[in-house]
């Protein structure tokens, strides 16, 4: 940001590449406005140098909000995918313990029958 001069232009493939959260994106866009630096987001078709201020601001906020929600959903899905094998592994351990106990009980009953 320090190297940007008034009249420069930043080009991003999509707004979500600009920041990790809606707040960060808004902060960066505001800093760019203060420095009189244009922003072009190719995927959303935003050009802050030529677009009306309110329309581009609205699109930036909405796109940022949806990008943040998408990241949150992705994080939740990833956590769910990792939880399932752990849950299954725990149930397998319990099943193995139950089976081992059953085998031990059956063997002890068999030994008792042989001894009596």
N, C-alpha and C positions, 0 to 999 in steps of 0.2 A: 504494500500500500504506500510505503514511503517513496517509492520510485515513480509513482504515477504523477503525471502533470495534468493541469487543466487542458481539456481537449482530447485526451487519450481515450481509447476505447478498450474495454475488456470483452472478450468473446468467450462464452461457455457453451458447451453442447446442450446442457439443460440446467435449469436453476438449481436442482438438487446438488450439482457439482460445486456450487458456490459456497455452501456451508453445511454443517451437520445438523442444524436445527433451524426452526423457523426464526427464533430470536437472533441467531447468528447471521442468517441470511438477511434479515431486515437491517441489522446493524451494519453489515457490509454495504448494502444498497444505499443506506443513508450516508455512510462515509463517502461512497462514490459520488453521490449527489453534491455533498459539501465540497468535494474537490473538482466538481464539474467534469467528471469522467463518465462516459457513456457505457452502458451495459447492453450487450446483445446476447440473448438466450435463443439459440437456434431452434430447439425443439418447441418452445412455447411461442416463438415468433415475436419476441420482445426486443424492441430497440428503444431505449430510454431517450435517445437523442431525437428521435422523430415522433414517437408515440405521445399521445396526450398523457399528462402526469397521472390523473386519477385511474385511467384504464390500465396502464402498465403497473401502477402500484397495486391495484386490486388483483391483477393476474399474478404478480410476484407473491403477494400474501397467500393467495389460494394455492398456488403451486407449491410454495414452501410448506404450507400446512399439510397438503396431501403427501408430499415427499416425507415429512416427519412421521405421519401416520403409517405410511408404507414401511418405513424403517422399523417402527414399533411392532407392526404386524409380523414382519420378517423375524424380528427378535423373538417374539412370542412363539411363532411356529418352530423356530430353531430350538428353543428351550423345550417345547413339547416333544419334538423328535428325540432329543437327548434323554428326556425323562422316561419315555416308554421302554427303551432297552434296560434301563436301571430297574424299573418296576418289574419287568419280566425276569431279570436276573435274580431279584430278591425272591420272587415267587418260585423260581427254579431251585434256589438254595433251600427254601422251606420244604419244597417237595422232596428234594434229595434227603433232607433230614428226616422227614416223615417216613420215606421209604427205608432209610437205614434203620430207623427205630422199629418199623414193622418187620424187617428182615431179622433184626436182633431178637425180637419177641418170638418170631416163628422158630428161630434156631434154638432159643432157650426152651421153648415148649417141646421141641423135638428131642433135645438133650434130656429134659425131665422125663419124657416118655421112655427113652432108652434106659435111663437109670432106674426108673420105677418098675 
